[in-house]
């Protein structure tokens, strides 16, 4: 059975357009409520969080209706980071966690992702079962068994306290000025409060959500405003989160950006020296730079690669017993602390290193020299299959031949947007640009 609704991170699409409609959310709620409640001797308990998109209200209500219709009790968290949903699912002994968010996408997109009772995202197998249930008749609860919905208080404070426990008790952030860009998203209150309570002087960006400005010229995918703020305020560090705060980009005191690869390299090295890096291994995706792999090898450490998507990173971490992984895009997963990527906790790890080593951010953000890497995202129209076009296949084959022994290509469809991602690495920058331009051009024609 092929996947019709679930992508690399739950179900995602343009709000009020299939599959991101209230009708679909209602069906999803009933299907997932039945799936997780069918073997329970107790009434199922579900927590639902969301980011700050206007469409979140619509989807939240529809999901709640679907879940309560099959007898589940729902606890509404309001706007909270995605990692808070994973944490609270376990903490509240819930049977299911739901996050309504399209992460770094614009406001007009939205998504729904699920966490099992262990706080981890669902497996491919579980999502395939849900796909089948979406097209089946799910049994509804009897009138006297319909679930209840409650909006709970204190969930934000619980996450704040949890996040602070990941920062060493012997350390404080006194004397550090930190810019935090919350992308007008889910962490607009939690992230600044955590940093302030740990002693930092906090300068905020992107903390005035209005339902439409999430990720708009701010956040981890648009770091220019935060960089300007770091420089103009003479800050020591910039932390840029995305709309649901599960990914991060770090800015040094000059405004220069360190991506997920550089952050993972720093944490891996620190943990290895402290004897905390399980099996001396970091798990990352095929998108991570070859320079990261070489850097780790030089320290006697191993890089294991997975398919793109933080859920695949986590699956490999759990399978192999590893405790550090992530993506170049800024998902940093530390299973000693969290079940999914947590941008704030990753930022605290970086700040802890700054405090412990008494070094500026710029001395920590350049852990390795990256091999030149070029990524072009080519948007295609719905229904098009550009990677099946003969001209695209020929361009890819030609590119691979030109880069043979000098670099690599990675061409893939996005699992969350109608994009083909054309990525390559090579020491010869000019050759790399020609190859990527040729392939991207053919993809654009075919799409």
Protein Blocks (a to p, Z undefined) as FASTA:
>chain_A
ZZfkbcfeojaddehiafbbfklmmmmmmmmmmmmmmmpcbdcdddddddfbfklmmmmm
mmmmmmmmnopacddebjadfklmmmmmmmnopabdcdddehjacfkbccdddddfkopa
cdfklmmmmmmmmmmccddddfklpccddddehklmmmmmmmmmmpcfkbccehiacddd
ehhpaklmmmmmmmmmnopacddehiacghjmgoiagajklmklmmmmmmmnopabdcdd
dfkopaccdddfkopacdfklmmmmmmmmmmmnopaghhiacddfkbcfklmmmmmmnop
acddddedjklmmmmmmmnopabdcdfkopacdfklmmbdcfklmmmmmmmmmmmnopaf
klmmmmbccdddddddddddehiafklpmklmmmmmmmmmmmgopaccdddddfkbccdd
dddddfblmlmmmmmmmmmmmmmmmZZ
